[in-house]
């Protein structure tokens, strides 16, 4: 019996062997937690559609993990060659990025800046826009003109930062090298944020929500106007958010709203094309948000009974009767 227990313990499955692999220190536990946190977010939204901005919460834990890994490598002289090699790779990547950004800037050097970048994209539909960064393939010289400022910022950072950090690391000025990498990353993130703001007309419908709010402000003739969204609510979710109004969904029993929409106690907000056609032009004024993908379908249902209020990046806000100038 004792021999059997000894052999069982020698296999490495004893309680002591198992607990030996568990994180013990605060640093080990923090590393494990941040790894799971960042990994779960990246994996989950890799299986979803092109919602790149939803991965932003993973950036902070990834930066902490990278900083911890760099600190460990710097404290161990045996890995110095690996650190220098990483700087070389960073410098090469920086040179490639600078070349690509320079090419884009050259193509758009004489083109005017247009705020609505969505109206200038090629709409090639690579991967049916389900791939991460699908809109990257829609960039044109005209649309890149709206990205000149972030491109210059990013190009400046990658042209100087990686090379300076490499030189400092070779000269054993480790703290200065690390700070240079951090500064380069900070400038790049600022440039990325500016570019994301420039893409707001395409990614958000806040401008159309603002137009609705102007026409339906309190103490105006159309303050009781109804808001309708054509298609799934995900097309115009930001319209609902920025207006604070309950919206009726035309053909909206799909995707995100299908769960529970057919229950007897579900709110009476789901309309069909026939309902829209019958109610359009009667009662209180109605505003209809239509995404670019469903524009032809909405036109076919209402034909010439659509009055355009505002349009941006292919998305449109219509009303069911002429808009009076005083409504502005």
C-alpha positions, 0 to 999 in steps of 0.5 A: 500500500505504501509503495502504491501511494509513493508511486502515485505521488511520484506521478506529479498529481499529488496535492502539493504538486498541483498547488505548486503550479498555482500563482502565489505572489501578487505579481503572478496573480495579477498577471494571470488576471490581466491575461484572462481579462484581455484574452476574453475580450479579444477572443469574444469580439474576434468571433463577433463582427467588426466592432473594433472599438469594443476591444478598447478595454483590453488595451490597458491590461495588455499595456500592463502585461507588456510593461511587466514583461519588459521590466522582467527582461531588463532585469535579467541580463541574459535576455538583453539580446532579445530586447535589442532584437525587439527594438530592431523589429519595432524600428522596421515596423515603424519604417513600414508604417511611415512609408504607408502613411507618407504614400497616403499623404502624397496621394491626398496632398491636393485634395480638400478636407471633407468632414463626412468621410463616409461619403468618400469611401469606396464601399468595397464591402470586403468580408461583407464588413464582418472582418475587423478593420474592414473599412480600411479597405474602403479608404480612398485618396479623397477620404485620406484627406480627412485623416491627414492630421492623425497620419502626420502625428503617427508618422512623426511618432514612428519615424523618430520613436523606434529608432531613438529607442533602439539607439538608447537601448544599445547605449544601455540607457534603458530607462530612456529607451523605455520612456521613448517607447512609451511616448511613441505609443502615447502619440500613436494612441492620440493619433488613433483617437483623432482618426476615430473621431474623424470616422464618427459620421460613419460609425455613429448617427449622432448628427441625425439625432441632433437634427431630430432634437432640433425639430422636436424641441419642447414648445415647438409644433412637432415636439410630440413627433414620433421616431421610427427606425427602419430595420434592426435597431443596431443600425440606429442605436445611437439615434435612440441614445442621443434623442432619449426617445422611444423608437418604433422599429419597422421590420425590427424583429431581427438580430438583437431585438428578436429575443422576447419581441413576440411575447404577449407583454412585449412593447408595441413598437414593432411595425411591418412595411404595411403598418408603416405605409398605413400610418405614414403621413397621419397623426403626429409628424413622423421621422424615419431613420433609414440606414444605407443598406435599406434605403432602396427598400424604404423607397420602394415602400413609401415611394415619393412620400419621403421628405429628406431632413438630413443625410450623412454617410449614406444614412438618412433621416426622413419625415412624412410631410414637408418641413417648415423653415421655422422648424430649424 
